[in-house]
């Protein structure tokens, strides 16, 4: 069955430190991949997406993600975290032939001063 | 910047009551979706809608649920007789295309069933 796994439920990093949030997918073929962010009381905002081509994709707010086919992973990174990055981050995938996304369970990011 | 808007932001209802959640998708989008997120759990797909009919639905979307596009702008989710387990955040989304999965989400409607 198609699935998206985010192994880390909660991560705490210091402001200014680097960040990596993990995401693995299980699909028959390479899906389209997305990272969404949900700030408290807000909706889901698209950070970045991977369809094909360059495996390192840049997104908004200084985030990037790297697609690794061999590891079925699409990890999100940021070199220097800001306090405003505290939020929940969702990895999602789409099989390409249908509209619905399959989401991971999310990783809650806390940022300490 | 165009956005998806949802009302109400929070609704409290008694078990067994009907609830209608409303959404105004982005105006040039053709595909519409409802997702839900039970507290502490994954965001789950409920239904997609295109050309005035349901194109896909999940097993969650049973006979108690229905969707409608009553006019050119609104997209509604109706829960006919709410149950405690329907308590969740419901997200509406829209997209220009179906195949890319690039969805634009609203801020959600929190439904609390007592």
Interface residues (C-beta under 8 A of the other chain):
Chain A: X32 X34 X36 X41 X42 X43 X44 X45 X46 X49 X51 X90 X92 X93 X94 X96 X97 X98 X99 X100 X101 X102 X103 X104 X105 X106
Chain B: X4 X6 X31 X33 X35 X41 X42 X43 X44 X45 X48 X50 X55 X56 X58 X91 X93 X95 X98 X99 X100 X101 X102 X103 X104 X105 X106 X107 X108
